Amino acid sequence: MNKTALLLLANGFEEIEAIAVIDILRRGNVTLTTASIHSKHVSGAHKLTVEADQLISNCVNQSYDIVILPGGEPGVTNLSENEDVIDIIRNQHSQNKLIGAICAAPRILDSLGLLDGRIATSYPANKADMIHCTYSEDTVVQDGNIITSRAPGTAMAFAYHILDALDLSPEATALRKGMLFQTS
C-alpha cells in the first residue's frame, strides 16, 4: 500500500529540513504533498523559493499517513498561527497517525498539549518552550505517533526515521547505503 505524507510550508521555513525530507521520502516512494499556508510560492528562511503542490486549505479534510512540520523562523510561527494547520495536526493526532516535527516545530506540538507525558526533542534554543515533555537531546526521538528531531544537521536522519516509521525500512536501508549516509 502506498504511503502518504503532507509537509506543511510557511514563509520562513528552514530549507534543509524541508527539502531533505521531501527528497528522501519521495525517493522512498512515499506520495508526499507539500502544502503552503500562503500562496503556492513559498520563501524559505534563507530566501530559497519553492512551489508547493497545494494550498493548505485543500488539505484539511484529506488523510495522510504522516504530517510533517519543518522548522525555521518565522516559518514555525507562521504555521502555529494558522487554523488549518492546527486542525490538521489535531485531526492527525486524534486518529493516532504519525506527526513529525523538527527544529523549532516541536514547540507547536508542545503548545497544543500533544507532548504531555512524552519524550521529545527540538532545536536547543527551543528547549525552554518544551514544557510538557521529557526533553531529550537525541538526534531523533519517537514516542508513540510523534517523531521529533533537532536541527538542519539532523534532517536526513529524521527523514530516514520517518521511512522506518512508515514501515518502509527496506527503502530506508537502501537509501542510507546509496546516499552514503554516515551515522558516526
WOQUI-V91280 format. One record per pair of residues at least 12 apart in sequence whose C-alpha atoms are under 8 Angstrom apart, sorted by the first residue. I is the first residue (numbers start at 1). J is the second residue. D is the distance in whole Angstrom. If there is no record, write none. Layout:
# WOQUI-V91280
i->I j->J d->D
i->I j->J d->D
This chain:
# WOQUI-V91280
i->2 j->29 d->8
i->2 j->30 d->7
i->2 j->31 d->7
i->3 j->29 d->8
i->3 j->30 d->5
i->3 j->31 d->6
i->3 j->64 d->8
i->3 j->65 d->6
i->3 j->166 d->7
i->4 j->30 d->6
i->4 j->31 d->5
i->4 j->32 d->6
i->4 j->33 d->8
i->4 j->64 d->5
i->4 j->65 d->5
i->4 j->66 d->7
i->5 j->30 d->7
i->5 j->31 d->6
i->5 j->32 d->5
i->5 j->33 d->6
i->5 j->64 d->5
i->5 j->65 d->6
i->5 j->66 d->5
i->5 j->67 d->6
i->5 j->68 d->7
i->6 j->32 d->6
i->6 j->33 d->5
i->6 j->34 d->6
i->6 j->35 d->7
i->6 j->64 d->6
i->6 j->66 d->6
i->6 j->67 d->5
i->6 j->68 d->6
i->7 j->22 d->8
i->7 j->32 d->7
i->7 j->33 d->6
i->7 j->34 d->5
i->7 j->35 d->6
i->7 j->67 d->6
i->7 j->68 d->5
i->7 j->69 d->6
i->7 j->70 d->8
i->8 j->34 d->6
i->8 j->35 d->5
i->8 j->36 d->6
i->8 j->37 d->8
i->8 j->56 d->8
i->8 j->67 d->8
i->8 j->68 d->6
i->8 j->69 d->6
i->8 j->70 d->7
i->8 j->79 d->8
i->8 j->85 d->8
i->9 j->34 d->7
i->9 j->35 d->6
i->9 j->36 d->5
i->9 j->37 d->7
i->9 j->42 d->7
i->9 j->52 d->8
i->9 j->69 d->8
i->9 j->70 d->7
i->9 j->75 d->7
i->9 j->79 d->8
i->10 j->36 d->6
i->10 j->37 d->6
i->10 j->38 d->7
i->10 j->42 d->6
i->10 j->43 d->8
i->10 j->44 d->8
i->10 j->75 d->5
i->10 j->76 d->7
i->10 j->78 d->6
i->10 j->79 d->6
i->11 j->38 d->7
i->11 j->42 d->5
i->11 j->43 d->5
i->11 j->44 d->6
i->11 j->45 d->7
i->11 j->74 d->7
i->11 j->75 d->5
i->11 j->78 d->7
i->12 j->43 d->6
i->12 j->44 d->4
i->12 j->45 d->4
i->12 j->46 d->8
i->12 j->72 d->6
i->12 j->73 d->5
i->12 j->74 d->5
i->12 j->75 d->4
i->12 j->76 d->8
i->13 j->43 d->7
i->13 j->44 d->5
i->13 j->45 d->5
i->13 j->70 d->7
i->13 j->71 d->6
i->13 j->72 d->5
i->13 j->73 d->6
i->13 j->74 d->7
i->13 j->75 d->4
i->13 j->76 d->7
i->14 j->44 d->6
i->14 j->45 d->6
i->14 j->46 d->8
i->14 j->70 d->6
i->14 j->71 d->5
i->14 j->72 d->4
i->14 j->73 d->7
i->14 j->75 d->7
i->14 j->152 d->7
i->15 j->44 d->6
i->15 j->45 d->7
i->15 j->46 d->7
i->15 j->48 d->7
i->15 j->72 d->8
i->16 j->152 d->6
i->16 j->155 d->7
i->17 j->70 d->6
i->17 j->71 d->7
i->17 j->102 d->7
i->17 j->151 d->7
i->17 j->152 d->5
i->17 j->155 d->5
i->18 j->70 d->6
i->20 j->155 d->6
i->20 j->156 d->6
i->20 j->159 d->7
i->21 j->155 d->7
i->21 j->156 d->7
i->21 j->158 d->8
i->21 j->159 d->5
i->24 j->156 d->8
i->24 j->159 d->6
i->24 j->160 d->7
i->24 j->175 d->8
i->25 j->159 d->7
i->25 j->160 d->8
i->25 j->163 d->7
i->27 j->175 d->8
i->28 j->163 d->7
i->28 j->168 d->7
i->28 j->171 d->5
i->28 j->172 d->7
i->28 j->175 d->7
i->33 j->52 d->8
i->33 j->53 d->6
i->33 j->54 d->7
i->34 j->52 d->5
i->34 j->53 d->5
i->34 j->54 d->6
i->35 j->52 d->5
i->35 j->53 d->6
i->35 j->54 d->5
i->35 j->55 d->5
i->35 j->56 d->5
i->35 j->59 d->8
i->36 j->52 d->6
i->36 j->54 d->6
i->36 j->55 d->5
i->36 j->56 d->5
i->37 j->55 d->6
i->37 j->56 d->5
i->37 j->57 d->8
i->37 j->79 d->7
i->37 j->82 d->7
i->38 j->55 d->7
i->39 j->55 d->7
i->40 j->52 d->5
i->40 j->53 d->7
i->40 j->54 d->7
i->40 j->55 d->6
i->44 j->72 d->8
i->44 j->75 d->8
i->45 j->72 d->6
i->45 j->73 d->6
i->45 j->74 d->7
i->45 j->75 d->7
i->56 j->84 d->7
i->56 j->85 d->7
i->57 j->84 d->7
i->60 j->84 d->6
i->60 j->85 d->8
i->60 j->87 d->7
i->60 j->88 d->6
i->61 j->88 d->8
i->64 j->92 d->8
i->64 j->97 d->8
i->65 j->97 d->6
i->65 j->98 d->6
i->65 j->166 d->8
i->66 j->92 d->8
i->66 j->97 d->6
i->66 j->98 d->5
i->66 j->99 d->5
i->66 j->100 d->7
i->67 j->89 d->7
i->67 j->92 d->7
i->67 j->98 d->7
i->67 j->99 d->5
i->67 j->100 d->6
i->68 j->99 d->6
i->68 j->100 d->5
i->68 j->101 d->6
i->69 j->100 d->6
i->69 j->101 d->5
i->69 j->102 d->7
i->69 j->105 d->6
i->70 j->101 d->6
i->70 j->102 d->5
i->70 j->103 d->7
i->70 j->104 d->8
i->70 j->105 d->6
i->71 j->101 d->7
i->71 j->102 d->6
i->71 j->103 d->5
i->71 j->104 d->5
i->71 j->105 d->5
i->71 j->151 d->8
i->72 j->103 d->7
i->72 j->104 d->7
i->72 j->105 d->8
i->73 j->104 d->8
i->76 j->104 d->7
i->76 j->105 d->6
i->76 j->108 d->8
i->80 j->108 d->6
i->93 j->114 d->8
i->93 j->145 d->8
i->96 j->145 d->6
i->97 j->145 d->6
i->98 j->145 d->5
i->98 j->146 d->6
i->98 j->147 d->7
i->99 j->145 d->6
i->99 j->146 d->5
i->99 j->147 d->6
i->100 j->146 d->6
i->100 j->147 d->5
i->100 j->148 d->6
i->100 j->162 d->8
i->101 j->146 d->8
i->101 j->147 d->6
i->101 j->148 d->5
i->101 j->149 d->7
i->102 j->122 d->6
i->102 j->123 d->8
i->102 j->148 d->5
i->102 j->149 d->5
i->102 j->150 d->6
i->102 j->151 d->6
i->102 j->155 d->8
i->102 j->158 d->8
i->103 j->122 d->5
i->103 j->123 d->4
i->103 j->148 d->8
i->103 j->149 d->6
i->103 j->150 d->5
i->103 j->151 d->5
i->103 j->152 d->7
i->104 j->122 d->6
i->104 j->123 d->6
i->104 j->126 d->6
i->104 j->150 d->8
i->105 j->122 d->8
i->106 j->120 d->8
i->106 j->121 d->7
i->106 j->122 d->6
i->106 j->130 d->8
i->106 j->148 d->6
i->107 j->122 d->8
i->107 j->126 d->7
i->107 j->129 d->6
i->107 j->130 d->6
i->110 j->129 d->8
i->110 j->130 d->6
i->110 j->131 d->7
i->110 j->132 d->6
i->110 j->133 d->7
i->113 j->132 d->7
i->115 j->132 d->6
i->115 j->133 d->5
i->116 j->132 d->5
i->116 j->133 d->5
i->117 j->132 d->7
i->117 j->133 d->6
i->117 j->134 d->7
i->118 j->132 d->8
i->118 j->133 d->5
i->118 j->134 d->6
i->118 j->143 d->6
i->119 j->133 d->6
i->119 j->134 d->5
i->119 j->135 d->6
i->119 j->136 d->7
i->119 j->141 d->7
i->119 j->142 d->8
i->119 j->143 d->6
i->120 j->133 d->6
i->120 j->134 d->6
i->120 j->135 d->5
i->120 j->136 d->6
i->120 j->141 d->6
i->120 j->142 d->7
i->120 j->143 d->7
i->120 j->147 d->8
i->120 j->148 d->6
i->120 j->149 d->8
i->121 j->135 d->6
i->121 j->136 d->5
i->121 j->137 d->6
i->121 j->138 d->7
i->121 j->139 d->8
i->121 j->140 d->7
i->121 j->141 d->6
i->121 j->148 d->6
i->121 j->149 d->6
i->121 j->150 d->6
i->122 j->137 d->8
i->122 j->148 d->7
i->122 j->149 d->6
i->122 j->150 d->4
i->122 j->151 d->7
i->123 j->149 d->8
i->123 j->150 d->5
i->123 j->151 d->6
i->124 j->150 d->7
i->137 j->150 d->8
i->138 j->150 d->8
i->139 j->154 d->6
i->139 j->157 d->8
i->139 j->158 d->8
i->140 j->154 d->8
i->140 j->157 d->7
i->140 j->158 d->6
i->140 j->161 d->8
i->147 j->162 d->8
i->160 j->172 d->6
i->160 j->176 d->8
